[in-house]
Every structure is written in C-alpha cells, then in structure tokens.
C-alpha cells in the first residue's frame, strides 16, 4: 500500500523558513520522480517543485531561488526547504508521485505565512 506522510507545516512570519518532509512507503521511492504541489483556499492545486530519481530538480517560477527540493533515497523521504516565505505561499502542501497511470497524494501539511 502506497503511503505518504507529510509534516513540517506551520504558521510563520513573512521572510521566515520552513522545511517540509514526506515519508513514503509501499513503492520503490528511489526509482520515481517525486514532486510537491500546493493548494490555497479557493484555488486549484498547483505544481511547486519536482525532482527526478537522479536528483535533478525543477521549480515553478514563483518559488525558484527561494525553495529547494531534495530527496533521501535511503530513507524514502522527500523534502522541501522553503526560505523567504511570502503570504502568497500560504497553502496546503502535498507530496505526489505517479505510479503507472495513477497519481498518489499525501494528506497535506498546512503552511500559513502571516504577520
């Protein structure tokens, strides 16, 4: 059974930092492209960052230079380091991968950026 457990979301002031984690199980993590999405209230879920099995990252334009995605294949864990957070980063953040033709999602972790 594929499982994702996200953590690390919190309330943080603008300019602050957070590190999100996604612990996975039930599939071969080291072979899969992994990514983070986010969904703000009243908005569609959007891509944030992704990382290939070999560690090559890609980012959405509005998080480039502020967020860093990484992975620990030995631990089956995906990370998202978020720096210089802005109020518009407020959202639920989700870990995701596609297995076969099936998208797999975690339960999400809430990030709120507010003074």
C-alpha positions as CSV (number, residue, x, y, z in Angstrom):
1,X,0.0,0.0,0.0
2,X,1.4,3.3,-1.1
3,X,1.6,5.8,1.8
4,X,2.8,9.4,2.2
5,X,3.1,11.2,5.5
6,X,3.8,14.9,5.2
7,X,4.9,17.1,8.0
8,X,6.6,20.4,8.8
9,X,3.9,22.8,8.0
10,X,3.3,25.7,10.5
11,X,2.4,29.3,10.9
12,X,5.4,31.5,10.0
13,X,6.0,35.2,9.6
14,X,6.9,36.7,6.1
15,X,10.5,36.2,5.4
16,X,10.7,33.0,7.5
17,X,11.6,29.5,6.6
18,X,10.2,26.0,6.9
19,X,11.2,22.5,5.9
20,X,8.6,20.1,4.8
21,X,9.1,16.3,4.8
22,X,7.3,13.5,3.1
23,X,8.0,10.0,4.4
24,X,6.9,7.4,1.9
25,X,6.4,3.6,1.8
26,X,4.8,0.9,-0.4
27,X,6.7,1.6,-3.6
28,X,10.3,1.9,-4.9
29,X,10.9,5.5,-4.0
30,X,14.4,5.7,-5.5
31,X,13.0,4.9,-9.0
32,X,10.3,7.6,-9.0
33,X,10.0,11.2,-10.0
34,X,8.6,13.0,-6.9
35,X,7.0,16.4,-6.6
36,X,5.3,18.9,-4.3
37,X,2.1,20.6,-5.1
38,X,0.1,23.2,-3.1
39,X,-3.5,24.3,-2.9
40,X,-4.6,27.6,-1.5
41,X,-8.3,28.1,-0.4
42,X,-10.5,28.7,-3.5
43,X,-7.7,27.9,-5.9
44,X,-6.6,24.9,-8.0
45,X,-3.8,22.7,-6.9
46,X,-0.6,23.8,-8.5
47,X,2.9,22.4,-9.1
48,X,5.6,23.7,-6.8
49,X,8.7,21.6,-7.4
50,X,9.8,18.2,-8.7
51,X,12.9,16.0,-8.5
52,X,14.0,13.2,-10.7
53,X,15.1,9.8,-9.5
54,X,18.7,11.0,-10.1
55,X,18.2,14.2,-8.2
56,X,17.6,16.8,-10.9
57,X,15.2,19.5,-9.7
58,X,12.6,21.7,-11.4
59,X,10.7,24.6,-9.9
60,X,7.7,26.7,-10.6
61,X,8.8,30.2,-11.5
62,X,7.4,31.9,-8.4
63,X,9.4,29.7,-6.0
64,X,12.6,29.4,-7.9
65,X,15.5,30.8,-5.8
66,X,13.5,30.5,-2.6
67,X,12.6,26.8,-2.4
68,X,14.8,23.8,-2.6
69,X,13.6,20.2,-3.2
70,X,15.7,17.3,-2.2
71,X,15.4,13.6,-1.6
72,X,16.9,10.9,0.6
73,X,16.5,7.6,-1.3
74,X,17.8,5.5,1.5
75,X,15.1,6.9,3.8
76,X,12.4,7.1,1.2
77,X,11.8,10.7,2.1
78,X,11.2,13.9,0.1
79,X,11.9,17.4,1.4
80,X,11.1,20.9,0.5
81,X,13.2,23.7,2.1
82,X,11.2,27.0,1.9
83,X,13.0,30.3,2.5
84,X,11.9,33.9,2.3
85,X,8.3,32.8,2.6
86,X,5.6,35.2,1.4
87,X,1.9,35.4,2.3
88,X,1.1,34.1,-1.1
89,X,2.8,30.8,-0.2
90,X,0.0,30.1,2.2
91,X,-1.5,26.8,1.2
92,X,-1.8,23.1,2.0
93,X,1.3,21.4,0.5
94,X,1.1,17.9,-0.9
95,X,3.6,15.2,-1.8
96,X,2.9,13.4,-5.0
97,X,4.1,10.7,-7.5
98,X,2.6,8.8,-10.4
99,X,2.7,5.0,-10.4
100,X,1.6,3.5,-13.6
101,X,-1.2,5.9,-14.6
102,X,-2.3,6.6,-11.0
103,X,-1.5,9.7,-9.2
104,X,-0.7,9.2,-5.5
105,X,-1.1,12.0,-2.9
106,X,-0.4,12.6,0.7
107,X,-2.8,14.1,3.2
108,X,-1.1,17.5,3.0
109,X,0.5,19.8,5.5
110,X,-0.6,23.4,6.1
111,X,1.7,26.3,5.6
112,X,0.5,29.7,6.7
113,X,2.6,32.8,6.2
114,X,1.2,35.8,8.1
115,X,2.4,38.5,10.5
